[in-house]
């Protein structure tokens, strides 16, 4: 006989399944917290002296799945944006501070396209932008630069050795780079969510497994990515609204079982 009085402490494992195909999409096994919130509204009939409550009518049953992940998972972010994760070479913005030597300087990476870079500045002693240098396709004149592959050429004697310049440009990433897109016409989808929990019998102190199945959970479109110089690493909050199935009333179920007795 499985437990009837139990406690729970270990965080659940959350697995997302595609509702249409039934296929598993991703499992989150680094959650900080995983919870279910259940609510409903009650309207009361009142009357008599004192206008006390006589009877209540409950409706508007709602449920939420509230997860907080210690890490960010690309697949989950893609599910929350409604856009698939794209793997392909991307143009990456770069800023490099280079030191001029012999009227030349060399970038660390190859620009994504030949010709003018986004911006090139001579830096002031405090590191702020000074004079802007502009692109010249052939002859280098005052205030100009040429660039071939990664190599700069400057007007002779205009920039002394040791002069610092800041170059802003685009360079290509490798073909396996991942791209996440938030677009105005795509929104988070609905998924089946399974939460696997560990519970402990209050009398025997034996551990049992518990599995919560939510057949239709709509991801919240409101989420954020935060960065900070101090404090704990940023966590990823994932909230889903539990929906009622069109052909039934079960919003979610919880099964308690002995993992050692699975057939």
Steps between C-alpha positions, in 0.01 A plus 500: 500500500637843408505791740197706602693752711811641347746785480681643202827688477707401196438710191313335214627409156293667229454340159325674210318304228356613168120482528446418132766229457545382859877515457726614783653843438725576796551409867604758759711333769662812651190664644527707817125482569199337336148557623130479424264782586127429512221754534128557449247773562204471736191720490278492808128544545443734793192598685316541828596724785871578476504393134702189585617239251239232440650288223790515260526435128852420378624540143788628290736218594857590408842346538857605433831322467778719638858393428832668572802362319858548618617497137368632172403237242486604135217258416278642776570860399407409142175345627422820691566722198301286257799495265722201435866498594708573188851358465700686236781749459403841638649848471647598839571856611857555623692787657878483509757743632816478289845658526641667190852399396664602173181665368315168536294284737345153475154384611456172688220387266413538133222750423183340366507716186775692319503877507416747774466380859218621725719762670870567562615762753830630628474472878565783742736438794199429725369232261213706357442540127709765331533570129302266276693336218310423178550236236701551181483232232844578351725792595533577870470871570464698822231362728458187288577129532516203267438142603596174328373185673595582864774756429456877533705756313515863617623828353880508548613689810142595596476248785817456700607160629311413818185689401184314606208459264156341556355298214133398487412236243306182418661157475348158429449230765537128436223306324388331826410826676149513651263789435196579715247743355219697666264624230183707510280233339606187694395399850559225754327168436321233705661176615443191711707530817601210726650570843684211667528545877642314800281480811552340843247307709440680831466170696747254343748762369508305173542693176248474218478647154228743396419605145289802415362510146362823350361418157471856373706786640529835321835672544492858625627754247649716778857408591833669543876455488692696760870569546669639811851570622429358847275247672392152397510391135189599308216244513244438226131521601254290298126534565223301329121524528324164529219460247194275518488225237222546243369146558527472879536676833837376633742792510781299658556171678752377757597134530688371805680168453787280610770535237642156590169330412463634147427214259 
